[in-house]
Amino acid sequence: MKIGVFNALFAGMEFEETLNYIQKVGCETIEVGTGSYPGAVHCDVNAFAKNEKKAKDWKKKIEDHGLTISALSCHGNNLHPNKAMAKEFHDTFVKTVEVASMLGIKNVITFSGCPGGAKGDSTPNWVTCPWPTDFSDVLKYQWEEVAIPYWSEQNNFLKKNKVRVAFEMHPGFIVYNTETMLKIRKACGTQIGSNFDPSHLFWQGMDPVVSLRALGSAVFHFHAKDCRIYTENSLVNGVLDTKSYADEINRSWIFRTVGYGHDADVWRNIISTLRMIGYDGTLSIEHEDSLMSSNEGFEKAVAFLKDIVIVEKAGEAYWA
């Protein structure tokens, strides 16, 4: 396994400066934002889609710094009920897949999306319970009339381009846990898998190790991000918390740098399980810890993962 970083963290830095810094801290891979929610960071897929030489020169600059690209990321809502917004997300996704195909990058990361509750809606509707039965009707509409037809078509598009899409299992979208991940993969095709981010599972009460075992080869990419649950708040209000992420002291949970939500034993077990299910890709650090600066959180995460990650040496796995 390799340690990498999602470059959305360095949106305020120049491309060359970012590559030098990532290499200096000790990463081996980079995940690159191409648009939608993370924004396009050091990557212009619109230009790259039209100019293969420009795209390959960009990739070579990354490789010249001893780095490889683990994924192109365009986290968005391709199923948005606002058709103009859905088209914008979809177009970014399509161009990202085309550029990934052109450059031999196998993973594109996004969200599964969330439609409205019925035709004519203008905002997404995320359902968290089956009753009153209106909510069950919403789920039936979202899956059968929107999500499955759309992602079945995209699965064929991905297969044609020899690229995989990795959904981040994220609350607010139709794929948010192990069951919904396996459901969409079964319904739409095996070009669809998971960008496994334990932080979103922790606060939902899931065990990432059990989820990894259930997903197996459906894990395409991995985000190294942690989550701290504050029981003094969650025992009063539960974990469905809509307060601002900046209101740390009152929230039931917040995102943390790896090791600041769960200890090294938990992360050793996660990484060992990744190895057992055959995952040998990147541990891509996604920094969203509001209690640390970007550089501090990133560097602490690299040091933490380097201390526990299983690597390959002379054909044998060992603890680094």
N, C-alpha and C positions, 0 to 999 in steps of 0.2 A: 504494500500500500504506500501511496505517496501523500505528502502533506501539501495542500494547496490553499488558495484563498479566492474568494469571490471579489472581483475588482471593483464592485459598486462602492466598496469601502474607500476607494481612492479617487472618487470622482473629481475631487478638487486638485489633484496632482497631474502633472504632465505625464504622458505615456512613458517616455524614456525614464523619467524619475521614478515612476511606479515600478517599472521592471527592475531597475537597479535596486530599489528598496526591498522588493519581494525576494530577489535573489540573495541579497545580503542577509536578510533575516533567516533564510534557510528553507524556503519553499521550493517545490519542484514543479508545481503546476499552477495554472491560473484559470479561473472560470470567468468568462467575459460577458458583461451585460450588453445586449444589443438593442434594447428598447423596451417599451411598455413600462411596467411599474419600476423596475430598477433603473430605467433609462439606458441610453447608449453611452457606454463608458469606454473610451479609447477604441471605439469600433463603429464604423459606418457601414452597416450592411446594405444600405441603399446603393452606396458607391461600389462596394465590393461585389454585389450581385451583377453589376454591369461591367466590372473590370477585374478579370481573374488575376491579372498580373499584380494589380494593386493589393488584392486580397492575399496573394501568396507572399508578396513582399512584407506585408504586415505580420503574417504568421512567422516568416523567417526572422523578423526582428525579435519576436518573442523567443524563438528557438535559440537565437544567438546569445540570449541571456541564460541559457541552460534550462529553460522552462518549456513545458508542453501545455496544450490547451485541454482541460478536462471536459469543458462543456461551453456552449453558448447559451445564454439565459435571456429569455424574453418573458418573464413572469407577467401574465396578463389574464384577462377574462374574455376569451374568444366566444363565450356563450352569452355575453352581456345582452340584456333585452333592448338596450339602445342600439339600434342597428348601425349607426355611424361609429359608435365606440367599438362595437364588435368587429366591424370591418377593419378598423385601425389596428386592433389587436391581432386579428387574423392575418392581415397583410404583413405585419412585422414577423409573425410566426413563420409564414411561408418563406419570406426572404431569409430569415435566420436558418431555416432548414436547407434552403438552396445553397447558402454560403457554407454551412457545415458540410454538406455533401461535396461541394467543390474542393474544400480543404481537407477532407478525410477526417472530420471530427464527428464522432459517432453519437454524441449526446446533445440534445437540445432540451432545456429545462423551462417549464412553465407551470401554470396552475390548470386544473381541470376545467375551471370556469364555474359560473353560477348564473343560471337564467333567472327571469322573473317568475312569478308564481303562476302566470297564465298569459296567453297571447294578449298583447296590448299593454303589458306592464312596461314601465320605463326604468325600474331599478331592480337589482338582483334581490332574490328572496331565499335566504338560507334557512332551511327547516331543521329544527332541533327536537321535535316530538311528533308522534303520529296522530294525535287527537287534540282538538276536534278534527273530524275526518277531512276538513278542508286541507289540512296539512298533508295528509296521505295522498290526496288528489294532486296537490302541488308536486310532490315527489314523483308521482306517476308521469305527470306532464313533463317535468324536467328531464327525467331519464329517458323515457320512451319517445318523446317527440322532439327533444332538442339534443341532449348529450350523446346518446348512442348513435343517432344518424350522423351527427357532425364528426365525432371522433372515429367512427368506422371509416368514413371517407378519408380522414386525415391519416389513419393507419395505413391505408393503401398508398397515399402520397409519400409517407415516410418510408415504406418498404421500397418504393420505386427509387427513392433517393439514398437508400442504405443508411438511414439515420433513425435513431430512436428518440422518442419523447419521454422525458422523466417528469412525472407530476409530483410537485411538492404537496404532500398530504396536509392541507392547511384548512382549518375551520373558516367558514365563510364561503367555501366552495363545495361542490358536490362530492369530490374525493377529499376526505379529511381523516380517514382512519384505515385500518388494514382491510376491513370488509369492503368498503367502497372502492379501494384500490384494486382489489382482486375482482370485484364486480365489473368495473369498466374494462379491465384487461380481458376478462372472459367474453364480454359482450362485443368488444371492438377490435381486439387483436393484440398480438404479442410484441408489436413495435412500441407499445405503451407499457411503461413501467414506473418505478418510483424514484424520485429524488428524496432520499430518506433523511429527514431532519428530526432528530429526537426531541428538540425543544417543543414542538407542537404536540408531540405525543405525551410528554411528561405531564403537562398541565391538564390534559384530558383524562388522566388516570390510567394511561396505557403503559405497558412495560415494553420499551423498545426492543429488548432481546427477544421476547415472545413474538413481537411483530416481525422482526427480521427473520425468525425461523419460519413464520407462516408465509412470508413473501418470497424467500429464497432467491431464485434467479431473476425475479422481477425487480430487484434492487439494481438500478442502473447507475446511480450517482449518490453521493452522501454529503450532507451539510453538517459540519462540526459546529454545533451551536447548543448552548445549554439553557436551562430554565430553572428559576428558583420559585418554589411555591411557598407563600407565607401563610401558614396555617391559622395565625391569629386573625387574618382577613378572610381566608377561604372557608373557615368553619362558620363564619357569620353569613357570608354572601355567596358561597359556592365559587366555582371557577369560571363561569360564563361572565367575564368581567369586561365591561365596555368603557371603563374609565381610561383616560389618557395614559399612554405608556410613560409619560413624563411624571405622572402622579405615583411614583414608585412606592411611597410609604403606605398608601391606602389601597394599592392593588392586591388582588389575590395571588398574582404571580407576575414576574417580569423575566425578560430574556437576559441571560448572563453569558459571559465568556466561559468556554469549557473549563470545568473544574470549580466554578464558582456557584453552580447550582447543584451538582452531584459530584461526589469525590472520585478519586482515581480508580477505585475498585469498580465502580459502576461503569466508567468509561473503558476500563480494561475488558470488562465482560462484553460490552457493545462491540469493541474492535475485534475481540476474539471470535464473537459470533459472526461478524462480517467475514472473517477468514473462513469459518466453518461452512458458510453458505456459498463460498466460492467467489466472494467479492474481492477484487484485487485492484480496485481503482483508487480514486482520490478521496481524501478526507478534506473537503473544501471548507475552509473557515469562513463563516458568515458572521460578521460582527454586528450585533444589534444591542449591545450592552450599554444602557443609558447611564451607567455609573462609572464607565471608563472612557477615556479618550480612544479614538480609533487606533492610534499607534500602540497605546498601552494594551488594549484588549487583544489586538492582533498578535503582538509579540508574546504576550502571556500565553495565548492559545497555542502558538507554534512551540514554545518551550514545553508546555504541558503535554502536547501530543507527541513530541519527539521523545519524551521520557517514557511513554507507554506503548507507542505504536509497534506492531509486529512488522518487521521488514524481512526481506529476503537476502540471504547471503550464502553463496556457494550452494544454492539449491535447498537450503534449510531455513525454516522460520526460526527467528529468535527474538527475544525482547530487546529492543534498542535501549 
